[in-house]
Amino acid sequence: MPKNNREWWEAKLQRNVERDREKDTALSALGWQVRHFWEHEDPAAVASEIDQTWRQLLTTPKPDSRSTQDV
């Protein structure tokens, strides 16, 4: 945490966290799987996680949006 303007930085970072959670919730509600990656993470590990998630999504049956009950 920077020493100068500490209160401002704390408020800014807290709002960033809140905004990220709001966006994650909105995207999840639309059916997205939200992942966060940082520039300091190993690119190979990030690519592996993305690939693994993608393959899992391709092989997981999707719930049928149509009713299975006879009308």
C-alpha positions as CSV (number, residue, x, y, z in Angstrom):
1,M,0.0,0.0,0.0
2,P,1.5,3.4,-0.9
3,K,2.3,5.6,2.0
4,N,1.1,8.8,0.4
5,N,-2.7,9.3,0.2
6,R,-3.2,6.0,2.1
7,E,-6.9,6.7,2.7
8,W,-7.5,7.5,-1.0
9,W,-5.7,4.3,-2.1
10,E,-7.6,2.2,0.4
11,A,-11.0,3.5,-0.8
12,K,-9.9,3.1,-4.4
13,L,-8.8,-0.5,-4.0
14,Q,-11.9,-1.4,-2.0
15,R,-14.1,0.0,-4.7
16,N,-12.1,-2.0,-7.3
17,V,-12.8,-5.2,-5.4
18,E,-16.5,-4.3,-5.1
19,R,-16.7,-3.5,-8.8
20,D,-15.0,-6.8,-9.7
21,R,-17.4,-8.8,-7.5
22,E,-20.4,-7.0,-9.1
23,K,-19.1,-7.8,-12.6
24,D,-18.4,-11.4,-11.7
25,T,-21.9,-11.8,-10.3
26,A,-23.5,-10.2,-13.4
27,L,-21.4,-12.4,-15.8
28,S,-22.1,-15.6,-13.8
29,A,-25.8,-14.8,-14.0
30,L,-25.5,-14.8,-17.8
31,G,-23.8,-18.2,-17.7
32,W,-20.2,-17.1,-17.9
33,Q,-17.4,-18.8,-15.9
34,V,-15.3,-15.9,-14.6
35,R,-11.6,-16.4,-14.2
36,H,-9.0,-13.8,-13.1
37,F,-5.4,-13.9,-14.2
38,W,-2.6,-11.5,-13.4
39,E,0.4,-10.5,-15.5
40,H,2.8,-11.9,-13.0
41,E,1.3,-15.4,-13.3
42,D,3.1,-18.1,-15.3
43,P,1.6,-17.9,-18.8
44,A,1.8,-21.7,-19.3
45,A,-0.1,-22.3,-16.1
46,V,-2.8,-19.7,-17.1
47,A,-3.1,-21.3,-20.6
48,S,-3.3,-24.8,-19.0
49,E,-6.2,-23.6,-16.7
50,I,-8.0,-22.0,-19.6
51,D,-7.6,-25.2,-21.7
52,Q,-8.8,-27.4,-18.8
53,T,-11.8,-25.2,-18.2
54,W,-12.7,-25.1,-21.9
55,R,-12.4,-28.9,-22.3
56,Q,-14.6,-29.4,-19.2
57,L,-17.2,-27.1,-20.6
58,L,-17.2,-29.0,-23.9
59,T,-17.7,-32.3,-22.2
60,T,-20.2,-31.3,-19.5
61,P,-23.8,-31.8,-20.6
62,K,-25.8,-28.5,-20.6
63,P,-29.1,-28.4,-18.8
64,D,-32.0,-28.6,-21.3
65,S,-33.9,-25.3,-21.2
66,R,-37.0,-27.0,-22.5
67,S,-39.4,-28.7,-20.1
68,T,-39.1,-32.5,-20.0
69,Q,-42.7,-32.9,-18.8
70,D,-45.5,-33.8,-21.2
71,V,-48.1,-31.1,-21.4
